[in-house]
């Protein structure tokens, strides 16, 4: 289960394996129900930021949207499949559910509305009020603004093929693609992310990115295959936004 962490790190940094792609990182990434003061469950592991991330505040590429839903699907050889489904509503409401493969029941759920937060106790199945700082830390790194706020989209677009305009989930977008990246493209993307360790780079890599007219990412599909001996031999990641600015997106207190 700890390999979920490596897969999420692939989502966050693409070409930067969290532990160099070899050996044991020592992290158990399985969301578990543990006995804390309130009986709340632990949540998914912390996500390591990309090498080019800084401590400076990064603009939220989704800041102009009033509401949306998003989903992340991660799977691969050498790791467990995991799904993250969430929604956001301006000005300050978010809801996130985490799932393991084959289950329709979240292993962890978090709702944040302004300065109030709730987390679902995986033992009792009941919602409980939570410390806002703790709740925010649990979803840090898997919210769209966290990943895409540090993702160098303009630079990635610069080494991608422009496939023109398409409609995705009811929104207009520009489709960019890296198909079966050549060694030269692999090296360029690795440089964009600040990776100099060749052992952390995949042997094969493909990316499809749909970028909305407003500049924010609408959908992405990522596939990577790693050298023999790596913990994860291959990984596939899909990410997308739907129901943009829809009145159907509603986030309410669970209690």
KATA-V282049 format. One record per helix or strand of 2 or more residues. SS is the DSSP state (H for helix, E for strand). FROM is the first residue (numbers start at 1). TO is the last residue. If there is no record, write none. Layout:
SS&FROM&TO, SS&FROM&TO
This chain:
H&3&13, E&67&77, E&82&89, E&93&100, E&108&113, E&116&120, E&127&130, H&132&139, H&144&150, H&153&158, E&161&168, E&171&178, H&183&192, H&198&200, E&204&212, E&217&225, E&234&242
